[in-house]
Amino acid sequence: MDTSPASAISLESGVGPVLAKFQDVQRIAVLRGGGLGDLIYTYPALFALRRAYPEARVTLLGTPIHAALVAATEGPVDDVEVLPFAKGVRDGDEDPEALEQFLQDMQNRKFDLAVQMHGGGRFSNPFLLKLGARHTVGTRTPDAERLERNLDYIYYQNEPDRWLETVGLAGAPTIIAPLLRPKPEYRQDVAGLKDQARSSLVIIHPGATDPRRRWPTSCFADAAASLAAEGAQVLVVGDASEKALAQEVVGLAQSKIPERDREAVRSVAGELDLGQLAALLDEATVMLASDSGPRHLAQALGTPTVGIFWVGNAFNAGARGRSMHRIHMSWVTTCPRCGADVTQVGWTAPHCGHDDTLIEGIAVADVVQDVRDLTATSLLLRG
């Protein structure tokens, strides 16, 4: 970590040092690209930032799915500016004119503080500096451009903790972040999906952006079949691109259970917008998923989760408590096909090119038992 000399004043408790707040901060920009889970990692830090600067307007520089989440929930972000395509910030075909116009528009906003929460800074730090904010804070690898206050970027760190440590450099002490809450109108949209005749509602998400993070479809199907046979309603979720995957899980599960229970397992993949998904997850008894954005959303809403993780992802994104969340980890460290070391990621090593799952060996029976245990806990807490 490096800071400006006048700033190195410890004030309150945090994941790391909590430095002096910046003065006269009215407008804050937070840079965070990526998917749904990428934004949810930052929410504890965003709440802490909001608490530290209660009069400031917090603008998220993010992606379309981030804008959808902010619109669907009550949280610490005031508005979202969708990032243009730019190398290392938002993947896509870069339009130089659109990029230049975006940066000009952001400079006109005259941000007092800009916070980089998007990786090691090789591309995101130069981007952040072009916003022209009075103060800058963020993470950096040794080869990245310096900001005013910097946190060393080490890949294997719990992501929410990383960003709490980052905003500590801006004077924001660690807080226990409140849960996200879906807006009321979305609750009405999904009210009819819940089968009151079933003993519990288990949501399954079989997808993940990286195929190597996906538990095999047959494993999800076996788990769904077991839970439905025991009285649970099982709904399989996903976006439009995951409809076939979700239906495969449903089809396999239904083939393994008595006909009377088959309607208890069905897919709603591609049928829900993000607000409706949040409302459904908030109603769920337990969520079972690979390491994915919907699982992170369920956790942020306070719904118990059973997560299937590759060990490296568990370091970064696994829930820290175990009373409401359970983690099953695969300890595979080499590609099943070519033997490449998969622990070297990001800038340290290229992807070997194979997408074979790294979490095939996790036992269905162990996962189902954790769903049962968390179902009992969840039903008790809900009265």
Residue, then its C-alpha position, 0 to 999 in steps of 0.5 A: m500500500d502507498t498513500s500520500p504522506a499527509s493521509a496516513i492517519s489511522l482513524e477507525s477499524g477496517v479490513g486495512p488502514v482507514l485513512a483521513k477522509f478527503q474534504d468537500v466531497q460531493r460527487i463520487a465516481v466508482l469504476r467497476g466493470g464486469g458481470l452481476g457478481d462483480l458488482i455485488y462483491t463491491y456492495p459492502a464497500l459501496f455502503a461503507l463509502r456511502r456511510a463515510y460521505p453521506e452528502a455525496r452523490v455516488t455514481l457507478l461507472g458500470t455495465p448494463i446489468h449493473a444498471a438493471l440491478v441498481a434500478a431493481t434494488e434499494g442500495p447505496v448507488d445514486d445513478v449508473e453511467v454505462l461504460p463505453f467499450a474500452k480495452g481492459v475496462r469493458d470488453g467489446d469493439e472500441d469506438p474511439e469517438a464514443l470513448e472520448q465523448f464518455l470521458q468528456d462527459m465524466q470530466n464535466r461532472k467534476f468528480d471530487l473522488a474517483v475509486q477504482m474497483h476494477g482489477g489491478g489497474r493496468f487499464s483501469n487506472p489510466f482510464l480512471l485518471k482521465l476522469g479528472a477527479r480531484h482525488t483518486v483511490g484504487t488497486r494496482t499491480p506493480d506495473a500499473e499507473r499510480l493513483e493518489r492512494n493505492l492498494d497492492y493488488i494480489y489476485y487471491q484475496n476475498e473480493p468484498d474484503r479487497w474493496l473494503e480495504t480500498v475504500g478504507l484508503a478514502g476514509a471509509p471504515t468497515i461496516i456490516a453492510p445491510l442486505l439488498r432488498p428488491k423493490p416491492e413491485y417485483r415481489q408482486d411479479v413473482a408471487g404466483l411462482k411459489d407453490q405453497a403446497r410444497s415444503s420449501l422453495v429451492i432455487i438452482h442456477p446451473g450456469a457460470t460465465d466460465p464453463r470450468r466453474r460449472w458443476p455437471t448438469s447431471c449433478f444438479a439434476d440428481a440434487a433437484a430430483s432428491l430435493a423434489a422427492e422430499g417435498a421441495q419445489v425446485l425452480v431452475v433459473g438462468d438468463a436467456s442464453e441458459k435456457a437449454l442448460a436449465q431445461e436439460v437439468v429439469g429433464l434429467a431430474q424429472s426422469k428420476i422422480p415419480e410422476r406425481d413430483r415432476e411438476a415440482v421441478r421446472s425451469v424459469a430460465g429466460e423468463l425473469d428480468l433481474g428485479q424479478l430474479a431478485a424478488l424470487l431469490d428473496e422468497a427462496t428457502v435455499m439457493l444451490a448454484s455454482d460460483s455465479g452472479p445469481r448465487h452472489l445476489a442470493q447471498a446479498l439478499g440474505t438467502p442461504t446458499v450452497g455453493i459449488f466452488w473451485v478452490g481459487n474462486a472460493f478464496n476470492a468469492g466464497a461466503r465467509g460465514r457458514s451458518m447461512h452459507r455452505i461451500h463445497m470446494s474442488w482442490v483441482t489445480t491442473c487442467p484435466r485435459c492438458g495438465a496446465d497449472v490453473t492456479q496461475v490466472g489473469w496476467t500471470a499465465p494465459h488460459c490453456g484453452h480448455d474449458d473442462t469443469l474443475i469441480e466434477g468430483i464434488a459429491v451430490a449427497d454431500v451437497v443435498q445434505d447441506v441444502r437440507d440443513l440450511t432448509a431447516t435453518s431458513l424455515l426456523l428463522r422465517g418462523 
